[in-house]
Amino acid sequence: MIPGINFILNRVQKPARYVGGEWNSARKNWDSVSVKVAFAFPDTYEVGMSYLGLQILYHLVNSRRDSLMERVFAPWIDMEKEMRERRIPLFSLESQKPVGDFDIIAFTLQYEMTFTNVINMLDLAGLPLHTSQRTGQHPLVIAGGPCAFNPEPLSDFIDLFVIGEGEEVFTELLDLWISLKGKASRECFLVEASKIQGVYIPSLYEISWKDGKIRSIKPGLDEIPETVTKRVARNFDRVSFPDSPIVPTTEIIHDRIMLEIARGCTRGCRFCQAGMIYRPVREKSPTTLVAQARKLSANTGYGEISLTSLSASDYSCITEVVHQLLEELQDKKTSISLPSLRVDAFSIELAKEIQRTRRAGLTFAPEAGTQRLRNTINKGVTEEDLLTAVSAAFAAGWSALKLYFMIGLPTEEMEDIEGIVRLSRQVLEKGFSMGVSPGRAKVTVSVSSFVPKAHTPFQWEPQAPQDYLFSVQKTLKKALKEKSLIFHWHDPRVSFIEAVFARGDRRLGGALEKAWSLGCRFDGWSECFNNLLWRKAFELTGINPESYAYKRYAYGDLLPWDHIHTGVSKKYLIREHKRAMSAEATPDCRAGNCPGCGLCAELVAEPELYGGKWIAEIQDVVL
Amino acid sequence: MLYCKNGPARFISHLDLVRTFERVIRRADIPAAFSMGFNPHSIFSFAAPLQVGIGSESEYLDILLKNEVPPEELHASIGSVLPEGLHLKEVWQVPDDSPALMSIVEWAEYEVKLELKKQLNAGGLEEYIDSFLKQPEIVVRRKAKKGRVKIVDIRPGIYSLGGFIKDNILLLRMKLKTGSNGSVRPGEALDAFLEHNALAVEPAETDIVRTGIFPLQHAGMYLKR
């Protein structure tokens, strides 16, 4: 036990964040395993424990007799202060061991605004921050998750990135670690690891510049692959799955069973990185899902099960699965929730069936205010779809709806902003006309700023200027001033920093480290975000952040993430970008027409839809 | 049932403990009675909430079941699905018409272990305790809603205070009023005692454990087997 730890825990908010001991958490013998991994989530316990990937890897590693995995989260500001004052190093929840005593520290990068927390955690662990300063005496610092698809801004700090799904590649990495343990140097291990598909070791690649542009990205040794292709878990129906996940004692954000019904989405929204990097679409069979739900319910004691995927109602036999689950879980008094519904009447029908109460509002994401702009972003939703869906929702008894829009999208005009206002009012009017009382009807309009992301058809596009985003917010705020309309917005200054790093390169490492040393932490939390410190960090390191966020790339430019392959071809992304500029929609490949993203050929993979079908019956497809 | 709350479980807040037992009951797969309505939940109640960070050797919980189950069976089912730090000591059946646990609790006993910065002898300790208890009133400030502060006299709620000293390690045993008609918190009683006698302690070494919860005399049968 760490001396005085209970005293500290009694002084900080939410001490349960730091103590472990939850049901199904692993307590493995430290001395009987060959490799010890600390899973590091660079945000709070409540956020990190809501992440299914943690549970998957935790289960995967702890199922092996030769390995253990323990967890560590970013300590909240108050805890960090106590730890620094008493020189308590960052420690794991399970055994309270210093994170520096582990063999591997594995970060997950879910969001750019957690990057300063990554650095802070390395510092709290007492480790040299830079990969170049670390030796065989130190743990190997690795990172994965969606932000690893543009790893460059963190390449100073991370030894090894895992690109794509971790189930297979993590196993291969642990095997390699064990086989080379005590026999090979750190450098030698890294070279060997770079030969595993999906592993990227930034220190082994050289980037040359010419006139401020990248001229080449090349490995320093012949034996290292020139490009790194992401990993995909194959035979998804049978993939290792945590049937005894950790059940936190303190409330977390998604405090329920997460049953992953499918991975990937080929709707092809052009702003959406998840839709591009998690292809192909793979579904689990209803038989597998029912069996997993039964085990999860018995092993966790949760009274709610959430069917997770990028778009739950796109699962090819969702109705069948929902019915089977309802029947299976009936006597357990367990409810089902669908967190990602599409804007269609079919989804409302489904929601109506499974939700016993109408208290939790329904969220719709039309994303843009006009049909032209929705075609541009390839959000296959028409105004009619939306109004039919909201009518169905009001008719089914919901009175509070939430609409989600983006501003600053490529080609956006004033008309599109007016469209947001018009659509929001129309939805509210619909509610009134269907007899929802003015006191109860509530439409929340949530507006975020578009952030161009690597590997999407909009990767070449600049972010809209902050002045513009602020003025649009002001316009919307004014126009949506009404009793039953609630307007929510995201801070464009945060979206700006996000945009800088989302399409950033290696030169940003210094600015990131400076921001951390000036005190930036938990930048995704509005109470912690400090724009002045960020501005100062860029200034002190001679970085012009505007030149990143507002940069328009040409198709022919070598992009900072071009050596990372998602399987989706650049040719396809260019074609999609061009179609966006002429407001042309592209249908989902599951409807039968392959738009040629190139993934199936490149990864020798294919969609795994239930029943071996290639073509799914998809609702509301725009053809 | 009677259980302990120690180790990592001492940091489970009362609200989270409700959530935790809800799940424990589901995992145990016992014939728990569920409430009616849209969001059915199992029906159980605690004797007295425990502050976060304080350990306990003696916590009571009653659970309503749909039908009779031998206590030994319940002990096995529930005892095997508790998170680390919650430990089941005893399970027994109480009559259907038993009063709510909360309503019969009168006082709780706490043991405090702390490290004094200066040595003290047994005689000195006795004098300190006497002098503390002789006060006609012991006023503490409590945080109330909306940032207000409430002034409370806790002297009537301190039923007894005893101690034992070895070198600079002090063990205190406090019996404090607890229950639906108001409680004295062990932390505030301890702080008042230390402050009254100007005793300095090593704050990191203080440990408080609840060792018992006791009922009003006539209701004693419900907290015993």
Interface residues (C-beta under 8 A of the other chain):
Chain A: P3 G4 N6 F7 I8 L9 N10 P15 A16 V19 G20 G21 E22 W23 S25 V247 T249 T250 E251 D255 S297 A298 N299 T300 G301 Y302 G303 K332 K333 S335 R356 T357
Chain B: G7 P8 A9 R10 F11 I12 S13 L15 D16 L17 R19 T20 E22 R23 V24 I25 R26 R27 D29 F34 F38 N39 P40 H41 V52 G53 V81 L82 P83 E84 G85 P203 A204 E205 T206 D207
